[in-house]
Amino acid sequence: MCGIVGYIGTKDAYPILVKGLKRLEYRGYDSAGIALLHDGNLNVHKCKGKVADLETFSENKNLSGSVGIGHTRWATHGPPNDVNAHPHMSGDGQLSLIHNGIIENYDVIKENLISRGHIFESDTDTEVLVHFIEEIHAQEKGDLFDAVRIALNEVHGAYAIVMVDMNNPREVIVAKNSSPLVIGLGENEYFIASDATPIVEYTKNVIYLEDGEIARLNLDTGIKLKTVRNEDKKPYVQELEMQLEALEKGGYDHFMLKEIFEQPRSIQDCMRGRISSAKGEIMLGGIKDHIEEMANADRIIIVACGTSWHAGLVGEYLFEDLARIPVEVEYASEFRYRNPVITENDVVIAVSQSGETADTLAAIKMAKGAGATIIGICNVVGSSISRETHAGSYTHAGPEIGVASTKAFTAQVTVLTQMALLLGKHKKTINSARYSRLLVEIEAIPEKVEIALKSDALIEQIAEIYKDATNALYLGRGYNFPVALEGALKLKEISYIHAEGYPAAEMKHGPIALIDEEMPVFVIATNDASYEKVVSNIQEVKARKGKVVAIVTKGDRTVKNLADHVIEIPHTDDALVPLLATIPLQLLSYHIAVMRGCNVDQPRNLAKSVTVE
């Protein structure tokens, strides 16, 4: 959940570290810190707060050095404060370590170290790890690289670590298990980070560490890669596809707003080279070798978390409607722990923006062990999920920096739609007329998203009216029920207004008790198979003096006469409405959060990539 960055080479490390931390701040922003090696000294500067607070804190301090590590934290062990901020030091002050993850057996190790005279300043598991490495190094009296490797054999949990040694300014040691870590290769220099965003500015050549690997980055001898079990490994160098411009705000006030407005392009990029209505074809090269397993599966199990879980719910409707395959959508965190029944005739689809979500990774490893076919849908090339699955499709949405996911959701739904259509055609469970119509309709979605975005000014006006609400209800039916859940999540995430999403018909089974003249109710009421039923639900809300904001199909008259506010979206097939209906709800959440003075890109207590349980 934390962001780590490191540099060793000939340049000044501090500017590289700070710029890298700013690009990784979406991963955590409780505290930040850096450690710099210079002239035999190890200078550590860290404080509670954001990277900007670290910059202020570091003014007039010694920031020299061409070797350094940096960290931006999302707190797990110990509250956010100066002492718990990373980097952490060994007892003798010679080693400094940054860490993303959780060391589960840290308390046992800590008790043993205390009995040996170690004194701890923080509440973190990370300080325990660096002291543990120090202790092993002292006992073994050998190479620090081996001491780190031995220590990691004794710890349980997730980690990505970067370590520097005051006595060896020509070397950095890194290791990974269940938390992401990438190494960038430059000219006589190395860059280290949790993901590629801090690296792309300097090099396109990277190595993604695999679980259980440890690397020595030495300016004299190059890269030495091993497993923690002491097996030699050969580094596999990949080329980054990411563009630097994608990491900037591009004139928008916030990354979230930029990413909302990028959706016409990101959806188009998700379909590019995959769909041709003229030829009547869908080509998903990533799953072509497993199409038979998917088509003949007893069931499809979609595992995901958060917004990706909502995308998976849309996928359930798509696969059952178009391909007639039974689908279960599971929270990865619950699925992995409840001893589920999985067989070799099941297909498990893992959906994750980052491709590093810890619970989703654990779930697919378990399902893979049971013989299921594992398909991945993720955004980050080279991520852990993409390497762990049998096959899959990238969403090609580009980097998503805003913590509240927007374009990743529509990209995931776009990929799921293509998969469902491909399977429906393969199984002949969708007639040719609807198949052809859906191909034409999905190719038109980017243009229709552009049209939906033109309601931004109207949505901002509506946001002004409801910005002080304390509760909100979101309703939808059929394909639009997951959209209601996603709309409620967006409002909760960034504006801190309590909101709940429900199937519209379920309102009468409890939530209707909440409705009064202070309660805004956001209803997806597009002209689909459930339209008349949703109209009835709106009438029930109005009868209890609720305020209704309705997402309707352009030209609607019935709902317009009932609702307090309507936001129009273009007409499309029922199966594709989620790609359009979610746009106004994203904008509504954004504007309400801005008006409430919330940090839209970095909402409190949240981080973008949940790489720990």
N, C-alpha and C positions, 0 to 999 in steps of 0.2 A: 504494500500500500504506500510505502515511502518511495521517494525518488533519490537515487544515488548517481553520482557523477564523479569521474576521476580523470586525471591527465598526468602523463609523464612524457617529457620531451625536451625541447629547447626553448619553447615560448614561455611567456609569463602565464602561470597557471590560473591566477585569480580571475582575470576577466573571462576565461573559458569556463571556469567552474560556476561563476555567478550567472552567466548567460545560460549555461546548461541547467542550473537549478530553476531559473525562471521558466524554462520550457518544460520542466518536470513538475512544476508546482501543482499541477492538476492532480498529482498523485498524493499530495499531502501538504498541509500548510500550517501545522501547529507550531513548528519551530524549524530553525535552519542553522547550519554550521559548516565550517570548512576547516581543514588542516593543511598547512603548507610546510614543505621541507625546504630549508635554505641555510646554507653555511653551517651544517651540523646541528641546526635547531629545528624543532617541530613546533610551529606556532598554530594554536587552535583558537578559533573565534566562533562562538555560537550563542544563540539567544532564542527566546520564545518569540513567536510571531512569524511573519512571512519573510521571503527573501529580501524584500525591500528593507525590512527592519534589520536584517543581517548586514546589508550594505551600510546603513546608518551606524550600526554598532561597530563596524569594522573601520570606520573612518579614523585616520591618524594612527592606525595600528600597522604592524609590519606585515605587508602583504606580498613580500618577495618570495620567489621560488618558482621553479619549473616542474615541480612535482607537487600534486595536491589532490585532495579528495573533498567532496562536498555532499551534503545531505539535506533533504527537506522532508519533514516527518509528519506522519499520521499516527497519533499515539496509540500504542497497544499496552505495553508495560510501563506504568507510571504516567502521571499527568503531564500535559504540555507545560514545560518550564525550561529555564536556562540549563539546569543541571541535567535533565533527561535528554536534552537536545544532543544529536550526534555532531561530530565524531566523538567516540569514547576512547579513553587512554588506558594503557596498561599501568600496573602499579608503579613500575619504574619510570614511566613517562616516555619510553622509547618507541612504543607501538601505538598506532592510531587506527581505528576501525570504524567503518560505516556499514549499516546492515538494513536490509529490507526483509521482513519476515518475522517469524516467531520461533524462538528456541523453547520447545515445550518442557524439556527437563532441566531448565536453567536453575530452578530452585535447589535441586539435588546437588548440582555442580557448585552452586554458590555456597551451600553449607560446607561442602568439602574444602573449598578454597578459603573460606573464613577460618576453618580449623587450621589451615596452613599459614595463617597470618595476613591474608589479603583483606584490604579495606576497600569498601565500595562507597562511592559518593552518590550514585543515582539509584533509581528503582528499576532500571532497564535490564532486560535479558542480554542486550548487546554488550554492556560493560562486563557482564559475567563471561561472555564469550572471549573478549580480548584478554581478560585476566587468565582464563583457562589456557589460551594459546601461549601466553607469557609463561605460565607454570610449566607446560609441557616443553617449551623451548629451553627453559632453564634445566629441566631434568634430563632431556635428551642431549643437550649441549651440541646440537647439530645445526642443520640448515632450517631457517624459519619456514620455508616452503613446506618442508616435511612436518614441522611442528603444527602448522595450520592443517595439513592433511590428516594428521593423527587426531587432532582435536575434533575435526568434522566427522570423523568416524564414531565419535562418542556422543555427539549431540543428536537430538531428535527434533524434527520440525522443518520449517521452511526457512531458507536463507538465500540472499544474494549479498555477498560481502566484498568489500575492497579494503585492503590493508596496506599501510606504509610503515617503514621501519626507519627511524632516525639515523641508524647506523648504515643504511644502504640506500642512498638517494638515487641509485640507478635502477631501482626495481619496485614494482607494485605487484601484489598478490591478489587474485580475485577467485571467487568460487560461487557456485550456484546449486540450489536444490529447491525446486518448486516455486522459485521467485525469479523473474526474468533478469537477464544480464546480457549485454551486448558489448563487444570490443570493436572499436574502430581502429583501422590500420592506416597510419600516415607515414610520412618520410621521417624515419628515426623518431617516431612519436606514437603514442597510443592514447586512445580516448576510451573511457569506460562509462556506461550509463545503463539505467533501467530499461530504456528503449532508445530507438534511433534518433529521436528528435533533437538531442543536444549534439549529435555526431554529424548529421547530414551536411552541416555547414563546412566541415573540414575534410571529410572523406566519404566516398561511396562504398569502400571496401570494409566489410564487417564480418565478425565471427559471433554467432549466437551460441553461447555456452549451453550444453545439455545438462540435465540433472545429474548431480554427482560428479561434476567436473571441476577441476581446480587448475588455474593457469598462473604461470610466472611470466610477467611482462618485464623483460630486462633490456635496457638500451644497448647492452654489449652483446648479449647472447640470443636475443630475440624472444620468441614465444615458446614456452615449454608447457604442454598440456597433458594432464593426467586425470585419471579418476581418483576419487578419495580412497579407492582400494589399491592404488599404486600401479594402475595399468596405464601404459603410455597410449596417448590418443593423437591423431593427426588433425590439426585445425582445418576446418572447412570454411573457406572464404566465400562470402556471398556479396552481391552488388545491390545496394539500396536503390529502390525505385522512387523513394520519397523526394518531393521537391521542397526547397527551402521556403518558397512563397506560401506554401500551405500552412506554415507555422506562424504566420503573422496575421494581425487582425484585418489588414486590408482596408482600413478606413472605417470599419464598424466600431461601435462603442464597446462591444463585448464579443468574445469568441462565440458565445452561444447564438447571438443574433446573426453573426456571419455564417455560422453553420446551418442555421435555419434557412437562410437565403441561398445557401449553396445547394440545397436539395434538388432543384431541377438538374443541376450538373451531376451531383453524386448519384442520383437515380439513373441518369443516362449512362454514366460510367459503369454502373453495375450491370447494365444491359448490353453495353457495347461489345459487339462480336459474338453475342450469345443469342440474340433474337432477330429474326427476319420474318415479318409478316408477309412480305412479297414471296418468299420461298416457303412459307408455312413451317418454319424450323425454329427449334430451340436447341442450342448447342452448349451444354455445360460439360466442358472437357474434363473438369475435375472429378466428375462422378460417372463418366461413361463406362468405366470398367466395372462399376458396381450397380448398374441400372437394374440388372436382373434380381439381385438381392433385395433392392428397394421395392421393386414391383411385386415380388413374391413374398414380401415380409408378412408375418402374422400380424405385426403391428409396428408402428413407428413410435418411438419414445423421444420426445423433445426435452432436453435438459438445458436449463438456463437459469439466470438470476436477474432480478430487477427488470429494466426495460427490455432486455433480451428475452425474458420470460413472457412479456406481453407480445413481443413479435412471434414467439413460439405459439401463443394462443391463436393468433391470426393464422399461423401455419396449420394448426389443428383443423380449423374450418376449411382451409384450402385443400389439404390432403384428403380429408374425408369427402368434401364436395366434388372435387375434380378427379381424384384418383381412387376413391372408394377404399381407402386403407384405414383401419382403425388407428387412432392416434391418442396418446397420453402425453400431457404436458406436465413436466415435473420441475419443482424447485430443486436445483442440483443439491443444495444443502440438505434437503430432506431425503431425497432419493438415495443418496450415498449411505445414509445411516439406518434406513429402515429395513434392510435385508430384502430388497425387491426381488421378484421372480424375473429373471432374464434368461433368454434362451438364444441359441445360435440362429433362430429364425426371426429374431428381432433386429430392427435397425434403430440405432440411437443417433439422433442428430443433436450435436452440441452447438449452441448459439452463444457467441461472446464477441463483443466489440474488440476487446484487447487481445483475446486469445490466451489470456493468462489467468482468468478467474479461477481461484484455487478450488472452490467447491465443484465447479464444472469439470475441471481437470481430473479431480479425484473420482467424480462420477463416471467419466468415460473410461478411466483406467479400470475401474471395477467392472463396467459393462464389457469392456474388451476382454478382460480375464474370463468372463462368462461365455465368450464366443460370439457376442453380437457384432454386427457390422457397424463401424463408427464413422459417421459423416460429420464434418466440421463446417460451420459457417462463421467466419471471423473476418476482421478488417485488417489485422496486422500481419503482413507477410513475415514468415519465419517464426511466428509466435509458437508457444508450447502446444496449444491445441492443434494448430496446423501440422505439427510434427507428430503428434500422438495419434491422430485419426488415420483411418484407412484411406480416406479420400475426402474431398470437400470443395467448397467454392469460397473464394474471397469476395467480399462485398465491394472493394475498391472505392470506398467512400472518402478516402483520404484521411489525414490525421483529424481526430476530434479532440479538441483541447477543453472545451466546456465540460464540466463535470456532469451536468444534466444532458443525457444523450438525446440527440435530435436526428441528425442525418444518419446515424448508425441504425436507428430504428427503421426508418423508411428503406434503407439499403437492405437490411435483414429481411424485411417483408418482401422486398423485390426479389431477392434470391429464393425465398421460400415459394413465392408465386411461380417463378420459373421452374423450380423443381416439381411442384405440383402439376403444372401444365405438361411438363415433359413426361411425368409418370402417367398422367391421364391419357395422353396420346399413345404412349407405349402399351398401356393396358386396354386401350379402346373404351375407357369409361367416360369419356367426354365426346359428345358428337362433334363432327367436323365443323358444323356451322358455329357452335359456341367457341370451339377452339380457335378458329380463324378470327372470330370477333374479338376474343380476348387478346390475341396477339396484336391486333390493330389498336385496341384500347390501351394496352400496357405501353406500347410505343408512344402513345399520346400523353402518357402520364406526366413526363417532365414539363411539357407545355402547359398542362392543366395545373400543375403545382405553381408555375409562374403566375397563372391567373389567380389562384388562391392567395398567393402572397400579396397581391394588390389590395387585399382587404386590411392591410396592416394599419392604416390610419383609423379605420372604423374600429378595429380591435383595440387599439390604444384608447379610444374614447370609452369603450365598454370597460376596459381595465380600470380607468379612472373612477368609474361608478362603484366597482366592487373591490377596490384595492384594500379596503378596511374590513372586509368580511373576516369572520373568525372560523367559519366552516363553509364547506361547499360540497355539493353532490354532483356526480357525473353519471349520466345514464346512457346506455346504448343497448341495442339488441343485435343478435346474429353477429355478423362480421364486425359490427361496431361496438360490441361489448368490450373487447380488448382495448379499443381506442379510448373508451371511457376510463378504463383502469390506467392507461398510460397518461391521459390528461390529468387525472387526479394525482398521479405520482409526480408529474412535472410541477404542479402547483405546490405540493408538499415540499419537494426538494429545494426549490429556489426561493419561495416566498414565505415558507414556514406557516402557511395557512393549512389547518386540518382539512383534508379532502378525502372523499371516498368514492370509488367507482363501483357501480352495480349494474347488473342486467336490469333493464327498465321494468320488466314485469315483477322483479323481486322487491321493488320499492314498497309494494303493499305488504310485504312480509317483514316489516320492521322499520326501515329507514324513513318511511313516510311520517313517522312520529316526530322526526326532527324538523319537518318543514314548517316554516312560518315566514312572515314578511321580511325577515332578515337573512333568509337562506337562499343564496343563488344556486340554481340548478342548471347545469350545463348538459344539454341533451343533443345527441347526434340523431337527427331526424331527417335523414336523407330519404329520397323517394325510392325505397327498395321494398322487398317482400314483407317487411315488418312495419311499413310506414303507418298503416291505419292503427295498429296496436300502439305504436309510439305516440301518435296523436292523442290517443285515449290517455296515455300516461301523462302527457303534458296537461291535459284537462284536469287530471287528478291533482297535479301540483298547483295549478292556478286556483282550483277550488279551495285550497288551503293557504292562499295568499303568497305562495312561493314566487320568486323571481326567476323567470326562464330565459336563458340564453341558448338559442338553438342553432346548430349547424345544419343547414338545409341545402337541398339541390337548387341550383339557380332556377328562378322562375316560380318557386313555391309560393302559393297563396294561402293555403290552409293554416300552416304553422305560423306564417307571418301575422295572421289575424289573432293568434293565441299568445304568442311569445312576447316578452318585453323587448327582446333584441334578437335579430337573426343575422347570421353570417353565411353568405352563399358560397358554395363551391361548385365547380362544373360537374355535370352529369358524367357518370361512368358506370361500368358494370358493378354489381353488388360486391363481387370478390375483390375489387380494386379500390373501393371507397376508403378503406383505412389509410391508403397512401395520400389521400386528399384531406380527409376529415381531421387527421392529426395535426395538420399545418396550423389552422386557427388556434387550436388548443396550445400548441407550443408558443405561438406569439402571445396569446393571452397570459400565459404563465410568465413569460419574459417581461412583459410590460408591467404586470402587477408587481413583480419582484423589484424591478427598477424603481417604481413609484414608492415602494415601501423601504427603499434604501438598502436593499439586500445585495450581497456580493453575488452576482448572477453566475459568474464563471467558477467561483470557489465557495459554494454554500457551506455553512458551518457543519462540522462533524463528518463531512463526506469526503471521499476520494474517488478518483475516476476508475482506477483499476483495483479491484479487491483481490489482492494476491495472498491474503491470509484468511484463515477461517474466523 
